[in-house]
Amino acid sequence: MMSVTLYFKKLVKMLFEPTAFFTHIKEEKSYAPAFIFLFISLFISLIVTFILDFIKYRMVLPSLYSAGIVVVVLFISVNVTALVGHLFVYICGGRKGLMRTYQSVLYGSAPSIIFVAVPGLSYIAGLYGWILQFTGLERLHELSFWRVLLAWLVLPLILGALLGIIGAFYIASMFAPI
């Protein structure tokens, strides 16, 4: 079981020494430490989101509801990112397993998860989280910078563009005369 002290030690090491952190993470043999880290990050996010919403709206129940929704959406999006991202990593030569992709995503997402509700800081934390995921993929899958760039930026952009084009044609077809 991960203590709060160990969580913050891991968080600080990840934020300030990401290469050493992800090199050390290779020793983990199960998903459990990464998921525990994720759940603690989500709990912190719940508290931060609740406090900021309560300050803004001055109502307990709507603030708690809003914070709960944020946490659920974050949990789902982190898992979807790991699963879909692993497909791209695998295409680009990452053969160290799904667990290594999960570790990169779950640990690397911590800054953006914690600061998701903080205006302005959420963008910086999200960008840094992406860089941490990138570093994690390089270390844990032992891929070159260019392969990780292809897997984590280029292929998702191509897929997004294709889905956007398909969606645009679908919407346009709804307005076309029969």
LINTAKA-V145831 format. One record per backbone hydrogen bond with DSSP energy under -0.5 kcal/mol. CO is the residue of the C=O (numbers start at 1). NH is the residue of the N-H. If there is no record, write none. Layout:
# LINTAKA-V145831
CO|NH + CO|NH
This chain:
# LINTAKA-V145831
3|7 + 4|8 + 5|9 + 6|10 + 7|11 + 8|12 + 9|13 + 10|14 + 11|15 + 12|16 + 13|17 + 17|21 + 18|22 + 19|23 + 20|24 + 21|25 + 22|26 + 23|26 + 24|27 + 25|28 + 31|35 + 32|36 + 33|37 + 34|38 + 35|39 + 36|40 + 37|41 + 38|42 + 39|43 + 40|44 + 41|45 + 42|46 + 43|47 + 44|48 + 45|49 + 46|50 + 47|51 + 48|52 + 49|53 + 50|54 + 51|55 + 52|56 + 53|57 + 54|58 + 59|63 + 60|64 + 61|65 + 62|66 + 63|67 + 64|68 + 65|69 + 66|70 + 67|71 + 68|72 + 69|73 + 70|74 + 71|75 + 72|76 + 73|77 + 74|78 + 75|79 + 76|80 + 77|81 + 78|82 + 79|83 + 80|84 + 81|85 + 82|86 + 83|87 + 84|88 + 85|89 + 86|90 + 87|91 + 88|92 + 89|94 + 90|93 + 93|95 + 97|100 + 97|101 + 98|102 + 99|103 + 100|104 + 101|105 + 102|106 + 103|107 + 103|108 + 104|108 + 105|109 + 107|110 + 109|113 + 110|114 + 111|115 + 113|116 + 115|118 + 117|119 + 118|122 + 119|121 + 120|123 + 120|124 + 121|125 + 122|126 + 123|127 + 124|128 + 125|129 + 126|130 + 127|131 + 128|132 + 129|133 + 130|134 + 131|135 + 132|136 + 133|137 + 134|138 + 135|139 + 136|140 + 137|141 + 137|143 + 138|142 + 138|143 + 144|148 + 145|149 + 146|150 + 147|151 + 148|152 + 149|153 + 149|154 + 150|155 + 153|157 + 154|158 + 155|159 + 156|160 + 157|161 + 158|162 + 159|163 + 160|164 + 161|165 + 162|166 + 163|167 + 164|168 + 165|169 + 166|170 + 167|171 + 168|172 + 169|173 + 170|174 + 171|174 + 171|175 + 172|175 + 172|176
